[in-house]
Amino acid sequence: MTSTVAPELREKPVETAPPAPARWGALATNDFAKMLAVVLAWNVALIAVAWLFGPSTPAPPGRGIPESGIGSGASMLAHTYRWDSVWYGEIVQHGYNSGFEQVRAFYPVFPFAVWLVHTISFGALGVITAGFLVNLVATWLAAVALLKIARFYFSERASRLVVAAFLTAPTAYFLHSFYSEAIFCAIGFWAFLFALRRQWLWMGVLLIPLTATRITAAVFVGLCFLEFWRSKGWKPRGLLSWHLLWFPLAFLGLGAQLFYMKLQTGNAMAGFDPALMEKYWSYHQFNLNIIPNGLEVSKTAIHALIGDFPMTEWMLINKVLPFVGLALLFASSVYVFVALRAKGLPLALFGIASIVMLMVNSNVISVHRYLLPCLVMYIALVLFGERHPRLRNGVHVVLYANSLICGLLFVRFVAGSWTG
């Protein structure tokens, strides 16, 4: 029997509003929220290691522990202020007019960020605390950018492993310390992410402060340029775009640093003065022919590894670890190109250019620290596991081994020993 009720008068089902999204659930899936939780936990773990094991190490304090001034007192974050941290602290307090001329060799972006946080707090936050907050935020942003970069190459699970590789790198504790590594990684990773997204304006804006952070920013400028060219199909006519101007403009940051140095010291090139290098860092001898340096380091490190030379702390820190790091960077660069072809070429050439730039000073001291921003190594490690499923567990073994090395070096660093 059919209904005689007019269609417009029939009872309609009650429409209910869609359930509001669970705020906490959405937050838990947000990249920024997830990485913030990870980075906070990571920093807490390092603080715990410093407090538990730092006082018990037999290593004598090194000259990196100041006798007076910043970092001389006992505090929860005093362990972050070692070695080159002293020069950054001097810049925060006195600019480049400090009584210590060594400060001229260090770039201004990190100390300026620390000074800004310290000043905004009206001095309530000490210099070390301000530096910790700057590095906390920078490490967080670097981790977010790296996670998003990894998704251009991997699944979600594998992308998280790339971030894990970054935070468990043997020198990752420098992200936690009063150094410029964290802010350099944050700016560099985001610049590359914007290049991958073809957001050239934001990429260019970030490359400018990057070149005022340290001289190795040049390899990130090259990485972004190669990604720009790849987006044009590697065609020469693809370079006929106004976006190409961002790459020379990136060095406005370096120009601003030189101008500021001129205002502060009267000499724009004070940070590159050969007399300054000879006086304090005589082992730095600029030489574009990196082959002799490479052969000498390789020979010395291999002899130490096979037991021909004693594995002293000096040998381990200044020869073996840099050699192993450079060898892994080279292998990673080659593997990424072989596995990804054109898609991996920018990262591969970035790795090779990094090797060249890190060896032109005729030594490899601190190179294993300077390898921290070389994201091609983290991508290559995870890529290997993804392409060889039977060996995938090996990636977790490497992460575990790296975290142990990082912990050991960090304890030595906290005790005042030179670790790079």
N, C-alpha and C positions, 0 to 999 in steps of 0.2 A: 504494500500500500504506500503510495507516494505522499510526501508531506505537502500540506496545503498552506504552510507558513511561507510568507514572502521571504525571499533570500535575504533581503536587507534587515528583516526582523528576527532572523534565526540567531540563537545564542552563539556568540563567538567565544572561542577559547580565551581565557584570561592570559594576556601577554605579561610576562614578568621580565623585568630588566635582567640583562645578563649579569652573572655574578662578577663583582669587582675583582680584578686580579689580586692575587695574594701579594701584598706589598713585600713581605719578607721573602716569599718565594721568588719574586722577580729580582729582588736584590741579590739573592743567592746565585742567580744565573748571570748576573752582570759581570762583565770582564773586570771592570774597575774594582768592584766589591771583592771578587774572588782573589784578585792579585793583591789587593790591600791586605787581606787576611793572611795570605801566604808570606808577603814581605814583612808584615808585623811579626809573625811567628818566627821567621828566619832571623830577624834582628834580635828578638828576645833570646833565641837559642845562642847567638853569638855573645850576647851580654852574659848569659849564664856560663858559657865556656870560659870567658875572660875572668869572671869572679871565682869560679871553682878551681880552675887549673893555673891561672896566671901566677898567683903568689907561690905556688909550689914548684914552679919550674926552676931548675938550677942555673939557667942562663943569667949572666950578669946583665944589669941594665946597660943599654947602649946609649950613645949620645942623643938618640931620638927622644929620650925622656928629659924634658927641660928641668933645670935645677931650680928655676923660679919662673913666675909668671903663669901663663895659660898652661893647664895640664899638669902643674907641679903638685897639686893637692889630690887627695883621695876622693874620687867620686865615681858614680856608676858608669860614666862615659869617658873617664880619663884615659882608658886603654886605647881609645880611638885616635889619640893625639901622639903620634910617633913619627920620627924621621922627617920627611918632607912636610908633614903637617905643621911643623914649627914655622916654616917659611910662609905657608898660607895664613897662619895665625898672625904673623907679623904684618902681612898685607892688610888683613882685616883691621888691625889696630892702627897702623901707621902709613898705609899705602906703600908706594914705592920709594918714599922718603925714609924708610926704615934705616936704622944704623947698620943693618946687615945688607950688603950689596947683593947677596945671593938671591934675594927676593925678585930681582929683575928677570931672572930666568923662568919665572912662573907666571902663568896667564891669569887674567883678572876675573873671569866669569864666576868661578866657584867662590873665591873670597868676597866678591861683590854681593853674591846671593846671601852668603853668611852674614855680611855686614848689614844687609837690608833687613833680614829677619831679626838680628840682634837690635838694630835701631828701632824698628817698628815696635818691638816689645819694651822700648824705653829702658833697655838694659836688664830687664827682668830675666831674660834668657841669656845665659852666658854664651861666650863665643863657641865653646865646644857643643853645648846643647843646641845652639842655632845651627851649627854645622851638621849635627846629627839629624835634625829635622829636615834640612835641605836634602841630605843624602837619602833619608827615608822616603821623602816624596819623589825624588829623582829615581831611586831604585824601583819604586812602585810604578812610575810612569814608564820606565824602561821595560819592566816585565809585561805591562799591558801591551806596549807596542810590539814587543817580541812575540807575544801570543798571537796578535793579529797578523804579524808578518808570516808566522809559521803556517797560518791557515791558507796562505797562497800556495803552499807546497804540500800540506798534510791534512789528515783528518783531525778532529778535535782532540782525541786522545794523544796522538803523536805531537800535536802542537803544544800540549801541556808539558810533554817531555823536553821540548826545546827550551822552555822556561826553566825547567828543572836542571838542564845541563848548564844554563847560564848561572844559576844561583849556587850550583855545586862546583863550579870551576875552581881549580886550585888556588887562584888568587881572588876569588869572589869577595873575600873579607875586606878588600879595599873599597868596595861599595859601601861598607859599613863604617869605614874609617874616615878621618878628616883629610880626604884626598878628593881630587876632581873626577875620579873614575865614574861615579854614579851620574853626575850631571852630564858628562860627556856621552855616556851610553844613552841616557834618556833623550837628549837632543838628536843624537845621531840616528838612533833607532826610529824615532818618530819622523825624521826627515826621509828616511828610506821607506817607511810605511806610506807616507804621502806620495812618494814617487811611484810605489806599486799601485796606489789608488789613482794615479794620474792627476793628483791635486798639486800642480806645479807651484801655485802661489804659496801654499802653506809649506811645501818643501823648501822653496827659496827663502822664505822668511826664517826658517829654522837653521838653514845652513849658515846664515850670517853670524849669529852668536856662536855657532859651533867652531868657526875658525878663530874665534877669540878665546876659545877654551883650551886648545892645545894645537900644536902644529900638525899632528897626524890627522886633523880634520880634513886635510887635503884628500885622503883616500876615501872618505865618505862623500866628498864632493864628486870624486871620480865615480864612485858606486852609483850615485843618483844620476849622474850624466849618462852612464852606460844603460841604466834602466830607462831613462828618457829616450835614448837612441833605440833601444830594443822596442819601445812602444811605437816607434816609427818604422818598424820592420827592418832596422839596420840600413835603411836607405839614406844616402848622402843628402838627397833633397828633403828628407824628413827633418834635417837640422835647420832648415829655413823656417824657423818659427821664433817668435819673440820670446817664447819660454826659455830658449837657449841662453838668454841674457842672465838668467838667474845664477848660472854657474860662475861666470866672472864676478858677478855682484856678491857672491857668497864671501869673497875675500874682503868685503867691506868691514867684516868683523875684525880681521887681522889688521886692516888699516886703522880702525878705531883704537885697537890696542897699541899700535905704534904711536898714534897721535897722543894717546893718554900718557904713554911712557915719555914722550917728548915734553909734555907739560910737567910731569912729575920730576924728571931727572935731567932734562935739557938735551937728551940724546934718544931719538926714536928707536935706535938699534941697540940700546943698552942691554937688552936681553939676549942679543946675539953677539955681543962683544967677544972677540977671540981671547982678549986678555982675561975677561971674566971666566970663560971656559977653562983657560989654562990654569988659572989660579985655584979654582975649586973643583973642576971636573976635567982634569987633564987627560983622562982616558977618552974623552970625546974628540975625535979627529975626523972631520968631515971628509968622506971619500966615496965617490960614486961607484968605484970598483969594489963591489961587496964580496967578490970571490975570495980574495985572500983572507978576509975576516971570517967568511963562512967555512973555509977549509980549516983554519986554525981552531975555531970553536968546535967543529965536528970532530976533528982529530983528538982534541983534548977531552971532550965529553965522552967519546967512545972509549978511549983508554981508561977513563975513570969508571965507566959502566962495566967494563970487563975486568976490572981489578988491577990494571997496570999502574994507575995512579990512585993515591989514597982519596977516598970520598970524604973530604973535609966539608965543613959547613960552607966555606967560601966556594969550594968547587961545586957543590950541589946548587947553591943559590945563584951564582954568577955564571956558571957554564952549563951544567947538566940540564937544569930545568928550562932555561931559555932555549937550549938546543932541541930538547924534546918538544917544546911548544912550537918552535918554528917548523920542525919536521912534521908535526901533526897538522899545522896550518897549511903547509904545502900539500900534504896528502889529501886534506879536506878539500882544498881548492880544485885539485885535479879530479877527485871523485865527484864533486858536485857538477863539474862540467861534463864528465863522462855520463853521469846518470841523467842529468836534466837538459843537456845540450844547450840550445840558445837561451832557454829560460834560466839556466844556471850560470851563463857566461858572466853577467855582471858580478855575481858573488865570487866566482872563481878568480876573475881578474882583480877584484877587491882584495882577495887573500894574497895573491902574488905581489900586488903593489904594496901591501902592508909589510911583507917580508923585506922588500927592497928598502922601504922607508925606515924600517926599524933597524937596519944594519948599516946605514950610510955613515954612522958615527964611529965605525971601526971597533965596536964592541957590542955585546949583547946584554949588558947589565940592565936589569929591570925589564927586559923584553917580555918575560912571562907575565908581568903585570900589564904591559901595554897590549897584550893579546886579548885581554878581557873583552874589549868591544868587538872583536872579530867574530861576528855572529855566524859566519860561514862554517865555523868549526862545530857549532851546536846543531846547525841544520844538517851538516854532513853526517854527524853521529846518528841522529834520528833517522835520516834518510837511509843509511846503511841497514838499520834494524827493520825499516819498513820494506825494503827490497829483498831482505833475506829473513823471512819469518822464523826460520829455524834458529837463527842467531839473535833473535829479538831480545831474549833475556840478557844477552851480552851487553846491551845498552844500559840496563839497570845495574849490571856489575860495574861498568865504567863510572856511572853516576855515584855509586857507593864508594868506589876507590877514590874518585876525585874529592868527594866530601871528606874522606879521611885525611887526604893530603892537605886539603884546605884547613881542616881543624888543626893539624900539626903545625902548619906554617903560621896559622893565626895565633896559636899559643906562643910561638917564638916571637912573633911580632909584638904581642902584648908585653912580653918580658923585655922588650927593647932590642932584640936581635934584628939584624938586617935581613929582610926576606924579599927584597925587591922593590 
